[in-house]
Amino acid sequence: MGLNKNKIFGYSSLILFLFGTALILLGLFKYPEHAIGFSVSGVGFYAIAWAFNALRGRV
């Protein structure tokens, strides 16, 4: 199975989306006193995943 650039961008955006979700949920349930920091970091991961997803097929 060869990985071309579109598959690499797809897998990396999926992994970043999962990390962002994990950060948000970790902040909400495990560390509620630091939830804003975890949530902002998670939204940042979402933004990077969105940018990678937008780059698929264009690079």
C-alpha distance matrix in Angstrom:
0.0 3.8 6.5 9.6 13.0 13.4 10.7 12.2 15.6 14.9 13.9 16.7 19.2 18.5 19.1 22.1 23.4 23.3 25.0 27.6 28.3 28.7 31.1 33.2 33.5 34.3 37.0 38.5 38.6 38.8 40.6 42.6 44.9 42.0 40.2 40.7 38.9 35.9 35.9 36.1 33.2 31.1 32.1 31.1 27.6 27.6 28.7 26.0 23.3 25.1 25.1 21.3 20.9 23.4 21.6 18.5 18.8 21.8 20.7
3.8 0.0 3.7 6.3 9.9 11.0 9.0 10.1 13.6 13.7 13.1 15.4 18.0 18.1 18.7 21.3 22.9 23.3 24.7 27.1 28.3 28.8 30.9 33.0 33.7 34.5 36.9 38.6 39.1 39.2 40.6 42.6 44.6 41.6 39.8 40.0 38.0 35.3 35.2 35.1 32.2 30.4 31.1 29.7 26.4 26.5 27.2 24.2 21.9 23.6 23.0 19.3 19.2 21.3 19.1 16.2 16.3 18.9 17.5
6.5 3.7 0.0 3.8 6.6 7.9 5.9 6.4 9.9 10.4 10.0 11.9 14.5 15.0 15.6 17.9 19.7 20.4 21.7 23.9 25.3 26.0 27.8 29.9 30.9 31.6 33.9 35.6 36.4 36.5 37.7 39.6 41.5 38.4 36.6 36.6 34.6 32.0 31.9 31.6 28.7 27.0 27.5 26.1 22.8 23.0 23.5 20.5 18.3 20.0 19.4 15.6 15.8 18.0 15.7 13.0 13.6 16.1 14.5
9.6 6.3 3.8 0.0 3.8 5.6 5.5 6.4 8.8 10.1 10.9 12.4 14.4 15.6 16.7 18.4 20.1 21.5 22.7 24.4 26.1 27.2 28.7 30.6 31.9 32.9 34.8 36.5 37.6 37.9 38.9 40.5 42.3 39.1 37.2 36.9 34.9 32.6 32.1 31.5 28.8 27.2 27.3 25.6 22.7 22.7 22.6 19.7 17.7 18.8 17.7 14.2 14.3 15.8 13.2 10.5 10.4 12.8 11.2
13.0 9.9 6.6 3.8 0.0 3.8 5.5 5.0 6.2 8.5 9.9 10.5 12.1 14.2 15.3 16.3 18.1 20.0 20.9 22.2 24.2 25.6 26.7 28.4 30.2 31.2 32.7 34.6 36.0 36.3 36.9 38.4 40.0 36.7 34.8 34.2 32.2 30.1 29.6 28.6 26.0 24.7 24.5 22.6 20.0 19.9 19.4 16.5 14.9 15.9 14.3 10.9 11.5 12.7 9.8 7.6 8.2 9.9 7.9
13.4 11.0 7.9 5.6 3.8 0.0 3.8 5.4 5.2 6.1 8.7 9.9 10.6 12.3 14.3 15.3 16.4 18.4 20.0 20.9 22.5 24.3 25.7 27.0 28.6 30.0 31.6 33.1 34.5 35.2 36.0 37.2 39.1 35.9 33.7 33.1 31.5 29.3 28.3 27.6 25.3 23.5 23.1 21.7 19.0 18.3 18.0 15.6 13.4 13.8 13.0 9.6 9.0 10.4 8.4 5.1 6.1 8.9 8.5
10.7 9.0 5.9 5.5 5.5 3.8 0.0 3.8 5.4 4.9 6.0 8.4 9.8 10.5 12.2 14.1 15.2 16.5 18.3 19.8 21.0 22.5 24.2 25.8 27.0 28.3 30.2 31.7 32.7 33.3 34.5 35.9 37.9 34.8 32.7 32.5 30.9 28.3 27.6 27.3 24.9 22.8 22.9 21.8 18.7 18.2 18.7 16.1 13.5 14.7 14.5 10.9 10.2 12.7 11.2 8.2 9.7 12.6 12.0
12.2 10.1 6.4 6.4 5.0 5.4 3.8 0.0 3.8 5.4 5.2 6.0 8.5 9.9 10.5 12.1 14.1 15.4 16.4 18.1 19.9 21.0 22.4 24.3 25.7 26.6 28.4 30.3 31.4 31.7 32.5 34.2 35.9 32.7 30.9 30.6 28.7 26.2 25.9 25.3 22.6 21.0 21.3 19.7 16.6 16.8 17.2 14.1 12.0 13.9 13.3 9.5 10.2 12.7 10.8 8.8 11.0 13.0 11.6
15.6 13.6 9.9 8.8 6.2 5.2 5.4 3.8 0.0 3.8 5.6 5.2 6.0 8.5 9.9 10.4 12.0 14.2 15.2 16.2 18.2 19.8 20.9 22.4 24.2 25.4 26.8 28.5 30.1 30.6 31.2 32.5 34.2 30.9 28.9 28.3 26.5 24.3 23.6 22.8 20.3 18.7 18.5 16.9 14.1 13.9 13.8 11.0 8.9 10.3 9.6 5.8 6.5 9.0 7.4 6.0 9.1 10.7 9.8
14.9 13.7 10.4 10.1 8.5 6.1 4.9 5.4 3.8 0.0 3.8 5.5 5.2 6.2 8.7 10.0 10.6 12.4 14.3 15.3 16.6 18.4 20.0 21.3 22.6 24.2 25.9 27.2 28.5 29.4 30.3 31.5 33.6 30.6 28.2 28.0 26.6 24.0 23.0 22.8 20.6 18.3 18.2 17.4 14.3 13.4 14.2 12.0 8.9 10.2 10.8 7.4 6.3 9.6 9.3 7.1 10.1 12.6 12.6
13.9 13.1 10.0 10.9 9.9 8.7 6.0 5.2 5.6 3.8 0.0 3.8 5.5 5.1 6.2 8.6 9.8 10.6 12.3 14.2 15.4 16.5 18.4 20.1 21.1 22.3 24.4 25.9 26.8 27.3 28.5 30.0 32.2 29.2 27.1 27.2 25.6 22.8 22.3 22.4 19.8 17.5 18.2 17.4 13.9 13.7 15.2 12.8 9.7 12.1 12.9 9.5 9.3 12.9 12.4 10.6 13.6 15.9 15.3
16.7 15.4 11.9 12.4 10.5 9.9 8.4 6.0 5.2 5.5 3.8 0.0 3.8 5.4 5.1 6.1 8.5 9.8 10.5 12.1 14.2 15.2 16.4 18.3 19.9 20.7 22.4 24.3 25.6 25.8 26.6 28.2 29.9 26.7 24.9 24.7 22.8 20.2 20.0 19.6 16.8 15.1 15.8 14.4 11.0 11.5 12.6 9.7 7.4 10.4 10.7 7.5 8.7 12.0 11.4 10.7 14.1 15.5 14.6
19.2 18.0 14.5 14.4 12.1 10.6 9.8 8.5 6.0 5.2 5.5 3.8 0.0 3.8 5.5 5.1 6.0 8.6 9.8 10.4 12.2 14.1 15.2 16.5 18.3 19.7 21.1 22.6 24.2 24.9 25.6 26.7 28.6 25.4 23.2 22.8 21.3 18.8 17.9 17.6 15.3 13.1 13.2 12.3 9.1 8.5 9.7 7.6 4.3 7.0 8.2 5.7 6.0 9.6 10.0 9.7 13.4 14.8 14.7
18.5 18.1 15.0 15.6 14.2 12.3 10.5 9.9 8.5 6.2 5.1 5.4 3.8 0.0 3.8 5.5 5.1 6.2 8.7 9.9 10.6 12.3 14.3 15.5 16.5 18.1 20.1 21.2 22.4 23.3 24.4 25.6 27.9 25.1 22.7 22.9 21.7 18.7 17.9 18.4 16.1 13.3 14.0 14.0 10.4 9.7 12.0 10.6 7.0 9.5 11.6 9.4 8.7 12.5 13.4 12.3 15.8 17.7 17.9
19.1 18.7 15.6 16.7 15.3 14.3 12.2 10.5 9.9 8.7 6.2 5.1 5.5 3.8 0.0 3.8 5.4 5.1 6.2 8.6 9.9 10.5 12.3 14.3 15.3 16.2 18.3 20.0 20.9 21.2 22.3 24.0 26.1 23.2 21.2 21.7 20.0 16.9 16.8 17.4 14.6 12.2 13.8 13.3 9.5 10.2 12.6 10.7 8.1 11.5 13.1 10.9 11.4 15.0 15.4 14.8 18.3 19.9 19.4
22.1 21.3 17.9 18.4 16.3 15.3 14.1 12.1 10.4 10.0 8.6 6.1 5.1 5.5 3.8 0.0 3.8 5.4 5.0 6.1 8.6 9.7 10.5 12.3 14.2 15.0 16.5 18.4 19.9 20.3 20.8 22.2 23.9 20.8 18.8 18.7 17.0 14.3 14.0 14.0 11.2 9.1 10.3 9.5 5.7 6.9 9.2 7.3 5.5 9.1 10.7 9.3 10.4 13.6 14.3 14.6 18.4 19.3 18.8
23.4 22.9 19.7 20.1 18.1 16.4 15.2 14.1 12.0 10.6 9.8 8.5 6.0 5.1 5.4 3.8 0.0 3.8 5.5 5.1 6.2 8.6 9.9 10.7 12.3 14.1 15.5 16.7 18.3 19.3 20.1 21.0 23.2 20.4 17.8 17.9 16.9 14.0 12.9 13.5 11.5 8.4 9.2 9.8 6.4 5.6 8.8 8.5 5.8 8.4 11.2 10.4 10.3 13.5 15.1 15.2 18.9 20.1 20.4
23.3 23.3 20.4 21.5 20.0 18.4 16.5 15.4 14.2 12.4 10.6 9.8 8.6 6.2 5.1 5.4 3.8 0.0 3.8 5.4 5.1 6.1 8.6 10.0 10.5 11.9 14.2 15.4 16.2 17.0 18.4 19.7 22.2 19.6 17.3 18.1 17.1 13.7 13.3 14.7 12.5 9.3 11.3 12.2 8.8 8.8 12.3 11.8 9.4 12.2 14.8 13.7 13.6 17.0 18.4 18.1 21.7 23.3 23.3
25.0 24.7 21.7 22.7 20.9 20.0 18.3 16.4 15.2 14.3 12.3 10.5 9.8 8.7 6.2 5.0 5.5 3.8 0.0 3.8 5.4 5.0 6.1 8.7 9.9 10.3 12.2 14.2 15.3 15.4 16.2 17.9 19.9 17.0 15.2 16.0 14.3 11.0 11.4 12.5 9.7 7.3 10.1 10.3 7.1 8.7 11.8 11.1 9.8 13.0 15.1 14.2 15.1 18.2 19.2 19.5 23.3 24.3 23.9
27.6 27.1 23.9 24.4 22.2 20.9 19.8 18.1 16.2 15.3 14.2 12.1 10.4 9.9 8.6 6.1 5.1 5.4 3.8 0.0 3.8 5.4 5.1 6.3 8.6 9.8 10.7 12.4 14.3 15.0 15.3 16.3 18.2 15.3 13.0 13.2 12.0 8.9 8.3 9.3 7.2 3.9 6.4 7.5 4.9 5.9 9.3 9.6 8.9 11.4 13.7 13.8 14.5 17.2 18.7 19.5 23.3 24.0 24.0
28.3 28.3 25.3 26.1 24.2 22.5 21.0 19.9 18.2 16.6 15.4 14.2 12.2 10.6 9.9 8.6 6.2 5.1 5.4 3.8 0.0 3.8 5.4 5.2 6.1 8.4 9.9 10.7 12.1 13.5 14.5 15.2 17.9 15.5 12.7 13.7 13.4 9.9 8.9 11.1 9.9 6.3 8.4 10.6 8.5 8.2 11.9 12.8 11.3 13.3 16.3 16.3 16.2 19.0 21.0 21.3 25.0 26.1 26.4
28.7 28.8 26.0 27.2 25.6 24.3 22.5 21.0 19.8 18.4 16.5 15.2 14.1 12.3 10.5 9.7 8.6 6.1 5.0 5.4 3.8 0.0 3.8 5.5 5.2 5.9 8.5 9.9 10.5 11.0 12.4 13.9 16.5 14.3 12.1 13.8 13.1 9.3 9.7 12.3 10.4 7.6 10.9 12.5 10.2 11.1 14.6 14.9 13.7 16.3 18.9 18.5 18.9 21.9 23.4 23.7 27.4 28.6 28.5
31.1 30.9 27.8 28.7 26.7 25.7 24.2 22.4 20.9 20.0 18.4 16.4 15.2 14.3 12.3 10.5 9.9 8.6 6.1 5.1 5.4 3.8 0.0 3.8 5.5 5.1 6.1 8.6 10.1 10.1 10.3 11.8 13.8 11.1 9.2 10.6 9.3 5.6 6.7 9.0 7.1 5.3 8.9 10.3 9.0 10.6 13.6 14.1 13.9 16.4 18.6 18.8 19.7 22.3 23.7 24.6 28.3 29.0 28.8
33.2 33.0 29.9 30.6 28.4 27.0 25.8 24.3 22.4 21.3 20.1 18.3 16.5 15.5 14.3 12.3 10.7 10.0 8.7 6.3 5.2 5.5 3.8 0.0 3.8 5.5 5.2 6.2 8.7 10.0 10.1 10.3 12.8 10.5 7.5 8.8 9.0 5.6 4.7 8.1 7.8 5.4 7.9 10.5 10.0 10.4 13.5 15.0 14.7 16.4 19.0 19.7 20.1 22.4 24.4 25.4 29.1 29.7 29.9
33.5 33.7 30.9 31.9 30.2 28.6 27.0 25.7 24.2 22.6 21.1 19.9 18.3 16.5 15.3 14.2 12.3 10.5 9.9 8.6 6.1 5.2 5.5 3.8 0.0 3.8 5.4 5.1 6.0 7.9 9.3 9.8 13.0 11.6 8.8 11.3 11.8 8.4 8.2 11.7 11.4 8.9 11.5 14.2 13.2 13.3 16.7 18.0 17.2 19.0 21.9 22.2 22.3 24.9 26.9 27.4 31.1 32.1 32.4
34.3 34.5 31.6 32.9 31.2 30.0 28.3 26.6 25.4 24.2 22.3 20.7 19.7 18.1 16.2 15.0 14.1 11.9 10.3 9.8 8.4 5.9 5.1 5.5 3.8 0.0 3.8 5.5 5.5 5.3 6.6 8.5 11.3 9.7 8.0 11.0 10.8 7.4 8.9 12.2 11.2 9.8 13.1 15.0 14.0 15.1 18.3 19.1 18.7 21.0 23.4 23.6 24.2 26.9 28.5 29.1 32.9 33.8 33.6
37.0 36.9 33.9 34.8 32.7 31.6 30.2 28.4 26.8 25.9 24.4 22.4 21.1 20.1 18.3 16.5 15.5 14.2 12.2 10.7 9.9 8.5 6.1 5.2 5.4 3.8 0.0 3.8 5.8 5.8 4.9 5.7 8.1 6.3 4.3 7.4 7.7 5.1 6.5 9.9 9.9 9.2 12.0 14.0 14.1 15.2 17.9 19.1 19.3 21.2 23.6 24.3 25.0 27.3 29.1 30.2 33.9 34.4 34.4
38.5 38.6 35.6 36.5 34.6 33.1 31.7 30.3 28.5 27.2 25.9 24.3 22.6 21.2 20.0 18.4 16.7 15.4 14.2 12.4 10.7 9.9 8.6 6.2 5.1 5.5 3.8 0.0 3.8 6.2 6.3 5.2 8.6 8.3 5.4 8.6 10.3 8.1 8.0 11.7 12.5 11.2 13.3 16.1 16.1 16.4 19.3 21.1 20.8 22.3 25.0 25.9 26.2 28.4 30.6 31.5 35.2 35.9 36.2
38.6 39.1 36.4 37.6 36.0 34.5 32.7 31.4 30.1 28.5 26.8 25.6 24.2 22.4 20.9 19.9 18.3 16.2 15.3 14.3 12.1 10.5 10.1 8.7 6.0 5.5 5.8 3.8 0.0 3.8 6.0 6.1 9.8 10.3 8.4 12.0 13.2 10.8 11.4 15.1 15.3 13.9 16.4 19.0 18.5 19.0 22.2 23.6 23.0 24.8 27.6 28.1 28.3 30.8 32.8 33.4 37.1 38.1 38.3
38.8 39.2 36.5 37.9 36.3 35.2 33.3 31.7 30.6 29.4 27.3 25.8 24.9 23.3 21.2 20.3 19.3 17.0 15.4 15.0 13.5 11.0 10.1 10.0 7.9 5.3 5.8 6.2 3.8 0.0 3.8 6.2 9.0 9.2 8.8 12.5 12.8 10.5 12.4 15.7 15.3 14.5 17.6 19.6 19.0 20.2 23.2 24.2 23.9 26.1 28.6 28.8 29.4 32.1 33.8 34.4 38.2 39.0 38.9
40.6 40.6 37.7 38.9 36.9 36.0 34.5 32.5 31.2 30.3 28.5 26.6 25.6 24.4 22.3 20.8 20.1 18.4 16.2 15.3 14.5 12.4 10.3 10.1 9.3 6.6 4.9 6.3 6.0 3.8 0.0 3.8 5.5 5.6 6.2 9.8 10.0 8.7 10.9 13.8 13.8 13.9 16.7 18.4 18.5 20.0 22.6 23.7 24.0 26.1 28.2 28.9 29.8 32.1 33.8 34.8 38.6 39.1 38.9
42.6 42.6 39.6 40.5 38.4 37.2 35.9 34.2 32.5 31.5 30.0 28.2 26.7 25.6 24.0 22.2 21.0 19.7 17.9 16.3 15.2 13.9 11.8 10.3 9.8 8.5 5.7 5.2 6.1 6.2 3.8 0.0 3.8 5.4 4.8 8.3 10.0 9.3 10.4 13.3 14.4 14.4 16.4 18.7 19.3 20.2 22.6 24.3 24.7 26.3 28.6 29.7 30.3 32.4 34.4 35.6 39.3 39.7 39.8
44.9 44.6 41.5 42.3 40.0 39.1 37.9 35.9 34.2 33.6 32.2 29.9 28.6 27.9 26.1 23.9 23.2 22.2 19.9 18.2 17.9 16.5 13.8 12.8 13.0 11.3 8.1 8.6 9.8 9.0 5.5 3.8 0.0 3.8 5.7 8.0 9.3 10.0 11.6 13.6 14.9 15.8 17.7 19.4 20.6 21.8 23.8 25.4 26.3 27.8 29.8 31.1 32.1 33.9 35.7 37.3 41.0 41.1 41.0
42.0 41.6 38.4 39.1 36.7 35.9 34.8 32.7 30.9 30.6 29.2 26.7 25.4 25.1 23.2 20.8 20.4 19.6 17.0 15.3 15.5 14.3 11.1 10.5 11.6 9.7 6.3 8.3 10.3 9.2 5.6 5.4 3.8 0.0 3.8 5.6 5.8 6.6 8.8 10.5 11.3 12.6 14.7 16.0 17.2 18.8 20.6 21.9 23.1 24.8 26.5 27.7 29.0 30.8 32.4 34.1 37.8 37.8 37.5
40.2 39.8 36.6 37.2 34.8 33.7 32.7 30.9 28.9 28.2 27.1 24.9 23.2 22.7 21.2 18.8 17.8 17.3 15.2 13.0 12.7 12.1 9.2 7.5 8.8 8.0 4.3 5.4 8.4 8.8 6.2 4.8 5.7 3.8 0.0 3.8 5.5 5.2 5.9 8.5 9.9 10.3 12.1 14.1 15.2 16.2 18.2 20.0 20.8 22.2 24.3 25.6 26.5 28.3 30.2 31.7 35.4 35.6 35.6
40.7 40.0 36.6 36.9 34.2 33.1 32.5 30.6 28.3 28.0 27.2 24.7 22.8 22.9 21.7 18.7 17.9 18.1 16.0 13.2 13.7 13.8 10.6 8.8 11.3 11.0 7.4 8.6 12.0 12.5 9.8 8.3 8.0 5.6 3.8 0.0 3.8 5.5 5.1 6.1 8.6 9.7 10.5 12.2 14.2 15.1 16.4 18.5 19.8 20.8 22.6 24.4 25.4 26.8 28.8 30.6 34.2 34.0 34.1
38.9 38.0 34.6 34.9 32.2 31.5 30.9 28.7 26.5 26.6 25.6 22.8 21.3 21.7 20.0 17.0 16.9 17.1 14.3 12.0 13.4 13.1 9.3 9.0 11.8 10.8 7.7 10.3 13.2 12.8 10.0 10.0 9.3 5.8 5.5 3.8 0.0 3.8 5.4 5.2 6.2 8.5 10.0 10.7 12.5 14.3 15.4 16.8 18.5 20.0 21.3 22.8 24.4 25.9 27.4 29.3 33.0 32.6 32.4
35.9 35.3 32.0 32.6 30.1 29.3 28.3 26.2 24.3 24.0 22.8 20.2 18.8 18.7 16.9 14.3 14.0 13.7 11.0 8.9 9.9 9.3 5.6 5.6 8.4 7.4 5.1 8.1 10.8 10.5 8.7 9.3 10.0 6.6 5.2 5.5 3.8 0.0 3.8 5.6 5.2 6.1 8.7 9.8 10.6 12.4 14.3 15.5 16.5 18.4 20.1 21.1 22.4 24.4 25.9 27.4 31.2 31.2 31.0
35.9 35.2 31.9 32.1 29.6 28.3 27.6 25.9 23.6 23.0 22.3 20.0 17.9 17.9 16.8 14.0 12.9 13.3 11.4 8.3 8.9 9.7 6.7 4.7 8.2 8.9 6.5 8.0 11.4 12.4 10.9 10.4 11.6 8.8 5.9 5.1 5.4 3.8 0.0 3.8 5.4 4.9 6.1 8.5 9.8 10.4 12.3 14.3 15.1 16.3 18.4 19.9 20.8 22.4 24.4 26.0 29.7 29.7 29.9
36.1 35.1 31.6 31.5 28.6 27.6 27.3 25.3 22.8 22.8 22.4 19.6 17.6 18.4 17.4 14.0 13.5 14.7 12.5 9.3 11.1 12.3 9.0 8.1 11.7 12.2 9.9 11.7 15.1 15.7 13.8 13.3 13.6 10.5 8.5 6.1 5.2 5.6 3.8 0.0 3.8 5.4 5.1 6.2 8.8 9.8 10.5 12.5 14.2 15.2 16.7 18.6 19.8 21.0 22.8 24.9 28.5 28.1 28.1
33.2 32.2 28.7 28.8 26.0 25.3 24.9 22.6 20.3 20.6 19.8 16.8 15.3 16.1 14.6 11.2 11.5 12.5 9.7 7.2 9.9 10.4 7.1 7.8 11.4 11.2 9.9 12.5 15.3 15.3 13.8 14.4 14.9 11.3 9.9 8.6 6.2 5.2 5.4 3.8 0.0 3.8 5.4 5.0 6.4 8.7 9.8 10.7 12.4 14.2 15.4 16.7 18.4 20.0 21.3 23.2 26.9 26.6 26.3
31.1 30.4 27.0 27.2 24.7 23.5 22.8 21.0 18.7 18.3 17.5 15.1 13.1 13.3 12.2 9.1 8.4 9.3 7.3 3.9 6.3 7.6 5.3 5.4 8.9 9.8 9.2 11.2 13.9 14.5 13.9 14.4 15.8 12.6 10.3 9.7 8.5 6.1 4.9 5.4 3.8 0.0 3.8 5.3 5.0 6.3 8.8 10.0 10.5 12.3 14.4 15.4 16.4 18.4 20.1 21.5 25.2 25.4 25.4
32.1 31.1 27.5 27.3 24.5 23.1 22.9 21.3 18.5 18.2 18.2 15.8 13.2 14.0 13.8 10.3 9.2 11.3 10.1 6.4 8.4 10.9 8.9 7.9 11.5 13.1 12.0 13.3 16.4 17.6 16.7 16.4 17.7 14.7 12.1 10.5 10.0 8.7 6.1 5.1 5.4 3.8 0.0 3.8 5.3 4.9 6.2 8.7 9.7 10.4 12.4 14.2 15.0 16.4 18.5 20.3 23.8 23.7 24.1
31.1 29.7 26.1 25.6 22.6 21.7 21.8 19.7 16.9 17.4 17.4 14.4 12.3 14.0 13.3 9.5 9.8 12.2 10.3 7.5 10.6 12.5 10.3 10.5 14.2 15.0 14.0 16.1 19.0 19.6 18.4 18.7 19.4 16.0 14.1 12.2 10.7 9.8 8.5 6.2 5.0 5.3 3.8 0.0 3.8 5.3 5.0 6.3 8.6 9.8 10.7 12.5 14.2 15.3 16.7 18.9 22.5 22.0 21.9
27.6 26.4 22.8 22.7 20.0 19.0 18.7 16.6 14.1 14.3 13.9 11.0 9.1 10.4 9.5 5.7 6.4 8.8 7.1 4.9 8.5 10.2 9.0 10.0 13.2 14.0 14.1 16.1 18.5 19.0 18.5 19.3 20.6 17.2 15.2 14.2 12.5 10.6 9.8 8.8 6.4 5.0 5.3 3.8 0.0 3.8 5.4 5.2 6.1 8.5 9.9 10.6 12.2 14.1 15.4 16.9 20.7 20.7 20.5
27.6 26.5 23.0 22.7 19.9 18.3 18.2 16.8 13.9 13.4 13.7 11.5 8.5 9.7 10.2 6.9 5.6 8.8 8.7 5.9 8.2 11.1 10.6 10.4 13.3 15.1 15.2 16.4 19.0 20.2 20.0 20.2 21.8 18.8 16.2 15.1 14.3 12.4 10.4 9.8 8.7 6.3 4.9 5.3 3.8 0.0 3.8 5.5 5.0 6.1 8.6 9.9 10.3 12.2 14.2 15.6 19.3 19.5 20.0
28.7 27.2 23.5 22.6 19.4 18.0 18.7 17.2 13.8 14.2 15.2 12.6 9.7 12.0 12.6 9.2 8.8 12.3 11.8 9.3 11.9 14.6 13.6 13.5 16.7 18.3 17.9 19.3 22.2 23.2 22.6 22.6 23.8 20.6 18.2 16.4 15.4 14.3 12.3 10.5 9.8 8.8 6.2 5.0 5.4 3.8 0.0 3.8 5.4 5.0 6.2 8.7 9.8 10.5 12.4 14.7 18.1 17.6 18.1
26.0 24.2 20.5 19.7 16.5 15.6 16.1 14.1 11.0 12.0 12.8 9.7 7.6 10.6 10.7 7.3 8.5 11.8 11.1 9.6 12.8 14.9 14.1 15.0 18.0 19.1 19.1 21.1 23.6 24.2 23.7 24.3 25.4 21.9 20.0 18.5 16.8 15.5 14.3 12.5 10.7 10.0 8.7 6.3 5.2 5.5 3.8 0.0 3.8 5.4 5.0 6.2 8.5 9.8 10.6 12.8 16.3 15.9 15.7
23.3 21.9 18.3 17.7 14.9 13.4 13.5 12.0 8.9 8.9 9.7 7.4 4.3 7.0 8.1 5.5 5.8 9.4 9.8 8.9 11.3 13.7 13.9 14.7 17.2 18.7 19.3 20.8 23.0 23.9 24.0 24.7 26.3 23.1 20.8 19.8 18.5 16.5 15.1 14.2 12.4 10.5 9.7 8.6 6.1 5.0 5.4 3.8 0.0 3.8 5.4 5.1 6.1 8.6 9.9 11.0 14.7 15.2 15.3
25.1 23.6 20.0 18.8 15.9 13.8 14.7 13.9 10.3 10.2 12.1 10.4 7.0 9.5 11.5 9.1 8.4 12.2 13.0 11.4 13.3 16.3 16.4 16.4 19.0 21.0 21.2 22.3 24.8 26.1 26.1 26.3 27.8 24.8 22.2 20.8 20.0 18.4 16.3 15.2 14.2 12.3 10.4 9.8 8.5 6.1 5.0 5.4 3.8 0.0 3.8 5.5 5.0 6.1 8.7 10.2 13.6 13.8 14.8
25.1 23.0 19.4 17.7 14.3 13.0 14.5 13.3 9.6 10.8 12.9 10.7 8.2 11.6 13.1 10.7 11.2 14.8 15.1 13.7 16.3 18.9 18.6 19.0 21.9 23.4 23.6 25.0 27.6 28.6 28.2 28.6 29.8 26.5 24.3 22.6 21.3 20.1 18.4 16.7 15.4 14.4 12.4 10.7 9.9 8.6 6.2 5.0 5.4 3.8 0.0 3.8 5.4 5.0 6.3 9.0 12.1 11.4 12.0
21.3 19.3 15.6 14.2 10.9 9.6 10.9 9.5 5.8 7.4 9.5 7.5 5.7 9.4 10.9 9.3 10.4 13.7 14.2 13.8 16.3 18.5 18.8 19.7 22.2 23.6 24.3 25.9 28.1 28.8 28.9 29.7 31.1 27.7 25.6 24.4 22.8 21.1 19.9 18.6 16.7 15.4 14.2 12.5 10.6 9.9 8.7 6.2 5.1 5.5 3.8 0.0 3.8 5.4 5.1 6.6 10.2 10.3 10.2
20.9 19.2 15.8 14.3 11.5 9.0 10.2 10.2 6.5 6.3 9.3 8.7 6.0 8.7 11.4 10.4 10.3 13.6 15.1 14.5 16.2 18.9 19.7 20.1 22.3 24.2 25.0 26.2 28.3 29.4 29.8 30.3 32.1 29.0 26.5 25.4 24.4 22.4 20.8 19.8 18.4 16.4 15.0 14.2 12.2 10.3 9.8 8.5 6.1 5.0 5.4 3.8 0.0 3.8 5.4 5.5 9.0 10.0 11.2
23.4 21.3 18.0 15.8 12.7 10.4 12.7 12.7 9.0 9.6 12.9 12.0 9.6 12.5 15.0 13.6 13.5 17.0 18.2 17.2 19.0 21.9 22.3 22.4 24.9 26.9 27.3 28.4 30.8 32.1 32.1 32.4 33.9 30.8 28.3 26.8 25.9 24.4 22.4 21.0 20.0 18.4 16.4 15.3 14.1 12.2 10.5 9.8 8.6 6.1 5.0 5.4 3.8 0.0 3.8 5.5 8.1 7.9 9.8
21.6 19.1 15.7 13.2 9.8 8.4 11.2 10.8 7.4 9.3 12.4 11.4 10.0 13.4 15.4 14.3 15.1 18.4 19.2 18.7 21.0 23.4 23.7 24.4 26.9 28.5 29.1 30.6 32.8 33.8 33.8 34.4 35.7 32.4 30.2 28.8 27.4 25.9 24.4 22.8 21.3 20.1 18.5 16.7 15.4 14.2 12.4 10.6 9.9 8.7 6.3 5.1 5.4 3.8 0.0 3.8 6.2 5.4 6.2
18.5 16.2 13.0 10.5 7.6 5.1 8.2 8.8 6.0 7.1 10.6 10.7 9.7 12.3 14.8 14.6 15.2 18.1 19.5 19.5 21.3 23.7 24.6 25.4 27.4 29.1 30.2 31.5 33.4 34.4 34.8 35.6 37.3 34.1 31.7 30.6 29.3 27.4 26.0 24.9 23.2 21.5 20.3 18.9 16.9 15.6 14.7 12.8 11.0 10.2 9.0 6.6 5.5 5.5 3.8 0.0 3.8 5.6 6.7
18.8 16.3 13.6 10.4 8.2 6.1 9.7 11.0 9.1 10.1 13.6 14.1 13.4 15.8 18.3 18.4 18.9 21.7 23.3 23.3 25.0 27.4 28.3 29.1 31.1 32.9 33.9 35.2 37.1 38.2 38.6 39.3 41.0 37.8 35.4 34.2 33.0 31.2 29.7 28.5 26.9 25.2 23.8 22.5 20.7 19.3 18.1 16.3 14.7 13.6 12.1 10.2 9.0 8.1 6.2 3.8 0.0 3.8 5.9
21.8 18.9 16.1 12.8 9.9 8.9 12.6 13.0 10.7 12.6 15.9 15.5 14.8 17.7 19.9 19.3 20.1 23.3 24.3 24.0 26.1 28.6 29.0 29.7 32.1 33.8 34.4 35.9 38.1 39.0 39.1 39.7 41.1 37.8 35.6 34.0 32.6 31.2 29.7 28.1 26.6 25.4 23.7 22.0 20.7 19.5 17.6 15.9 15.2 13.8 11.4 10.3 10.0 7.9 5.4 5.6 3.8 0.0 3.8
20.7 17.5 14.5 11.2 7.9 8.5 12.0 11.6 9.8 12.6 15.3 14.6 14.7 17.9 19.4 18.8 20.4 23.3 23.9 24.0 26.4 28.5 28.8 29.9 32.4 33.6 34.4 36.2 38.3 38.9 38.9 39.8 41.0 37.5 35.6 34.1 32.4 31.0 29.9 28.1 26.3 25.4 24.1 21.9 20.5 20.0 18.1 15.7 15.3 14.8 12.0 10.2 11.2 9.8 6.2 6.7 5.9 3.8 0.0
